[in-house]
Amino acid sequence: MFGKSKDSPAAKDQVAAALPAAANLAPTPTQAPRPAAAPENTSSISAGMKIVGKVVTDGAVKIFGRVEGELQGSSIAIYDGAHIEGDILAQEVTVGGHVKGAITALRVALQSTAVVEGDISHRSLIIDENARFEGISRRGESVGAKAAGAPAKTPPPQPQPLVGVIDGNGKIAGQEPSKPSALSHEPQGAWGR
C-alpha cells in the first residue's frame, strides 16, 4: 500500500476485488430506485386567486387568497390577508386572516391577526392576544366525527329489560290493578274480565 506503485499487479488485484462489492450497491437496470417518502398533499390558494364554490381535499390547504364557499380538508391554514366566506370543516384550522362562517374542527387556533365572524365548534381552541372573534364557541366531544367529514353516529336503541318484582298473583308489585301488566298471563279484552 505505502511502498507499492498504483500500476503494480498487487494494486490492480486490490482494486478488482473492491469493484464487485461496489457494483452490488448501484441499482441495476432491472431494479428501480426506491421512491422518497410520499409528499403530503398540500394545496395552496395564492393571494391573487379567488375561488367560488366548495373546496374539498384530503390533505392540507394553505390559503392566501379569497374563497367564497365551503372548505373541507385535514389541515387548513388561513394566512393574514386571506378572506373566507363560508363554513370550514377540518381536523385542524389555523386562522390568521378573515373568516365569515362557522368553523368545525378538532383544533382551532386564532392568531393575533385573525378576524372570525361565526361560531366555532372544537375540542381545543387557542385565541392569541388581539385576535377578534364574534360568535359562539362550542367545545364538544362529537366534533371529531364532524371534523373527519363523517356524520356523527348514534348507536341504535337497545331493548331495555323489564325490571320489577312479581307478586304471588303474577302481577308486578306496586302496579295499579287497572293497568294490565306486561308480564300478566290474563287474557285482555271484553271476554277476559
C-alpha positions as CSV (number, residue, x, y, z in Angstrom):
1,M,0.0,0.0,0.0
2,F,2.6,2.5,1.0
3,G,5.6,1.4,-1.0
4,K,3.8,0.0,-4.0
5,S,3.0,1.9,-7.2
6,K,-0.6,2.1,-8.4
7,D,0.4,0.3,-11.5
8,S,1.7,-2.8,-9.8
9,P,-0.2,-6.1,-10.2
10,A,-0.9,-6.3,-6.5
11,A,-2.6,-2.9,-6.5
12,K,-4.7,-3.9,-9.5
13,D,-5.8,-7.0,-7.7
14,Q,-6.9,-5.0,-4.7
15,V,-9.0,-2.6,-6.9
16,A,-10.5,-5.5,-8.8
17,A,-11.5,-7.2,-5.5
18,A,-13.2,-4.0,-4.3
19,L,-15.2,-3.5,-7.6
20,P,-17.7,-6.4,-7.2
21,A,-18.7,-5.1,-3.7
22,A,-19.3,-1.6,-5.1
23,A,-21.2,-3.0,-8.1
24,N,-23.8,-4.5,-5.7
25,L,-24.6,-1.1,-4.2
26,A,-25.6,0.5,-7.5
27,P,-29.1,-0.2,-8.9
28,T,-29.1,-2.5,-11.9
29,P,-31.4,-1.6,-14.8
30,T,-34.0,-4.2,-13.6
31,Q,-34.1,-2.6,-10.1
32,A,-36.0,0.6,-9.8
33,P,-34.6,3.1,-7.3
34,R,-36.7,3.5,-4.1
35,P,-39.0,6.5,-4.2
36,A,-38.7,9.0,-1.5
37,A,-41.5,9.2,1.2
38,A,-44.8,10.2,-0.3
39,P,-45.1,14.0,0.0
40,E,-48.1,15.4,1.9
41,N,-50.9,16.6,-0.3
42,T,-50.8,20.3,0.3
43,S,-52.8,22.7,-1.9
44,S,-52.3,26.4,-2.0
45,I,-54.6,29.3,-3.0
46,S,-52.4,32.2,-3.8
47,A,-53.0,35.9,-2.9
48,G,-54.3,36.8,-6.3
49,M,-56.7,33.9,-6.6
50,K,-60.5,33.9,-5.8
51,I,-62.4,30.6,-5.7
52,V,-66.2,30.5,-5.7
53,G,-67.7,27.1,-4.7
54,K,-66.9,24.1,-2.5
55,V,-63.3,23.2,-1.9
56,V,-62.6,19.6,-0.7
57,T,-59.2,18.0,-0.2
58,D,-57.8,15.0,1.7
59,G,-54.7,17.0,2.6
60,A,-53.7,20.4,3.8
61,V,-54.8,23.7,2.4
62,K,-52.8,27.0,2.6
63,I,-55.0,30.0,1.8
64,F,-53.5,33.4,0.9
65,G,-56.3,34.5,-1.4
66,R,-60.1,34.5,-1.3
67,V,-62.7,31.7,-1.0
68,E,-66.4,32.1,-1.2
69,G,-67.9,28.7,-0.3
70,E,-67.4,25.7,2.0
71,L,-63.8,24.4,2.8
72,Q,-63.0,20.8,3.8
73,G,-59.6,19.4,4.4
74,S,-57.4,17.7,7.0
75,S,-55.5,20.9,7.9
76,I,-56.5,24.4,6.8
77,A,-54.2,27.4,7.3
78,I,-55.7,30.9,6.5
79,Y,-53.0,33.4,6.3
80,D,-53.0,37.2,7.0
81,G,-54.7,38.9,4.1
82,A,-56.9,35.9,3.2
83,H,-60.7,36.1,3.2
84,I,-63.1,33.2,3.6
85,E,-66.8,33.5,3.3
86,G,-68.3,30.1,4.1
87,D,-68.2,27.2,6.5
88,I,-64.9,25.4,7.3
89,L,-64.7,21.7,8.2
90,A,-61.3,20.2,9.1
91,Q,-59.2,18.3,11.7
92,E,-57.1,21.4,12.3
93,V,-57.7,25.1,11.4
94,T,-55.3,28.0,11.9
95,V,-56.7,31.4,11.2
96,G,-54.6,34.5,10.6
97,G,-56.9,36.1,8.1
98,H,-60.6,36.9,7.9
99,V,-63.3,34.2,8.2
100,K,-67.1,34.8,8.0
101,G,-68.8,31.5,8.6
102,A,-68.8,28.5,11.0
103,I,-65.7,26.6,11.8
104,T,-65.9,22.9,12.9
105,A,-62.5,21.3,13.8
106,L,-60.8,19.3,16.5
107,R,-58.1,22.0,17.0
108,V,-58.7,25.7,16.2
109,A,-56.1,28.4,16.6
110,L,-56.8,32.1,16.1
111,Q,-53.6,34.1,15.6
112,S,-53.3,37.7,16.6
113,T,-54.2,38.9,13.0
114,A,-57.4,36.7,12.9
115,V,-60.9,38.1,12.5
116,V,-63.6,35.5,12.8
117,E,-67.3,36.2,12.5
118,G,-69.2,33.0,13.2
119,D,-69.5,30.1,15.5
120,I,-66.6,27.7,16.4
121,S,-67.2,24.1,17.3
122,H,-64.0,22.5,18.6
123,R,-62.2,20.2,21.1
124,S,-59.3,22.6,21.5
125,L,-59.3,26.4,20.9
126,I,-56.4,28.8,21.2
127,I,-57.0,32.5,20.8
128,D,-53.9,34.8,20.6
129,E,-54.0,38.3,22.0
130,N,-55.5,40.9,19.6
131,A,-57.4,38.2,17.7
132,R,-61.1,39.2,17.0
133,F,-63.8,36.6,17.5
134,E,-67.6,37.3,17.3
135,G,-69.7,34.3,17.7
136,I,-70.3,31.3,20.0
137,S,-67.6,28.8,21.0
138,R,-68.8,25.3,21.5
139,R,-66.5,22.7,22.9
140,G,-67.7,19.1,22.3
141,E,-66.6,15.6,22.0
142,S,-68.8,14.9,19.0
143,V,-66.8,17.4,17.0
144,G,-64.3,14.6,16.0
145,A,-66.8,12.8,13.7
146,K,-67.9,16.0,12.1
147,A,-64.4,17.2,11.6
148,A,-63.4,13.9,10.0
149,G,-66.2,14.6,7.4
150,A,-68.5,11.8,8.6
151,P,-71.8,12.4,10.3
152,A,-71.9,11.7,14.0
153,K,-73.1,8.1,14.5
154,T,-75.6,7.5,17.3
155,P,-75.9,3.9,18.5
156,P,-79.2,2.2,17.7
157,P,-81.7,1.9,20.6
158,Q,-81.2,-1.2,22.6
159,P,-84.2,-3.1,24.1
160,Q,-84.5,-2.5,27.8
161,P,-85.1,-5.5,30.1
162,L,-88.2,-5.5,32.3
163,V,-87.3,-4.9,35.9
164,G,-89.7,-5.5,38.7
165,V,-90.8,-7.8,41.5
166,I,-93.6,-10.2,40.6
167,D,-96.1,-11.0,43.4
168,G,-97.8,-14.3,44.0
169,N,-100.6,-13.4,41.5
170,G,-98.2,-12.9,38.6
171,K,-98.6,-9.2,38.8
172,I,-95.7,-6.6,39.0
173,A,-95.7,-5.4,42.6
174,G,-96.6,-1.8,43.0
175,Q,-98.5,-1.6,39.7
176,E,-102.1,-0.3,39.7
177,P,-104.6,-3.2,39.1
178,S,-106.5,-1.2,36.4
179,K,-103.4,-1.2,34.1
180,P,-102.6,-4.6,32.5
181,S,-99.1,-5.9,33.4
182,A,-96.6,-6.7,30.6
183,L,-95.9,-9.9,32.5
184,S,-99.6,-10.8,33.1
185,H,-100.9,-14.1,31.6
186,E,-104.5,-13.0,31.9
187,P,-106.4,-12.5,28.6
188,Q,-107.1,-8.9,27.6
189,G,-110.3,-7.6,26.1
190,A,-114.0,-7.7,26.8
191,W,-114.2,-11.5,27.4
192,G,-111.2,-11.7,29.7
193,R,-112.7,-9.7,32.5
